[in-house]
Amino acid sequence: MFKDGTAEVITAVSATAGANGKRTSTYTKEQAVWTGVRDIEHPYGFAAFTVDPGRHAGDTTACT
């Protein structure tokens, strides 16, 4: 997130790993209208979800 309300988003990665064993990311900058809360002083956070996997294979999952 940047102060102007934009963010860098990974749009692709290279097909093969580089010398460091990691793929190279391709970034684009976009308006971050998808963010609900922004805290410049503490930009990292955690979220916890309770997931109900459904009753049988192929059933719809639910998060609370």
C-alpha positions as CSV (number, residue, x, y, z in Angstrom):
1,M,0.0,0.0,0.0
2,F,1.2,3.5,-0.8
3,K,0.1,6.8,0.7
4,D,-1.7,7.7,-2.6
5,G,-4.2,4.8,-2.1
6,T,-2.6,2.5,-4.6
7,A,-1.0,-1.0,-4.1
8,E,1.4,-3.3,-5.9
9,V,-0.3,-6.5,-7.1
10,I,1.5,-9.6,-8.4
11,T,0.0,-10.3,-11.8
12,A,2.4,-13.1,-13.0
13,V,5.5,-15.1,-12.1
14,S,8.3,-16.3,-14.3
15,A,8.0,-19.9,-15.6
16,T,11.3,-21.0,-14.0
17,A,13.1,-20.2,-10.8
18,G,16.1,-17.9,-10.7
19,A,19.5,-18.4,-9.1
20,N,17.9,-17.8,-5.7
21,G,15.4,-20.7,-6.2
22,K,12.4,-18.3,-6.5
23,R,10.4,-17.2,-9.5
24,T,10.5,-13.5,-10.5
25,S,7.3,-11.7,-9.8
26,T,5.7,-9.2,-12.2
27,Y,3.9,-6.3,-10.4
28,T,1.4,-3.7,-11.5
29,K,0.2,-0.7,-9.5
30,E,-3.5,-0.2,-9.1
31,Q,-6.0,1.8,-7.1
32,A,-6.6,-0.1,-3.8
33,V,-10.4,0.3,-3.7
34,W,-10.6,-3.3,-2.4
35,T,-9.1,-2.5,1.0
36,G,-11.5,-2.0,3.8
37,V,-9.1,-0.6,6.5
38,R,-5.7,1.1,6.0
39,D,-3.2,1.7,8.9
40,I,0.0,3.3,7.7
41,E,1.8,2.9,11.1
42,H,0.9,-0.8,11.4
43,P,0.3,-2.1,7.9
44,Y,0.4,-5.8,8.7
45,G,-2.4,-7.8,10.3
46,F,-3.8,-11.2,10.8
47,A,-7.2,-12.7,10.2
48,A,-8.8,-15.9,11.6
49,F,-11.7,-17.8,10.1
50,T,-13.8,-20.7,11.1
51,V,-14.4,-22.9,8.1
52,D,-17.3,-25.4,7.8
53,P,-16.2,-27.8,5.0
54,G,-19.7,-29.0,4.4
55,R,-21.3,-32.4,5.0
56,H,-20.0,-34.3,2.0
57,A,-17.5,-34.0,-0.9
58,G,-18.6,-31.3,-3.3
59,D,-20.8,-29.5,-0.6
60,T,-20.5,-25.8,-0.3
61,T,-18.1,-24.5,2.4
62,A,-19.0,-21.6,4.7
63,C,-16.8,-19.2,6.6
64,T,-17.7,-17.3,9.8
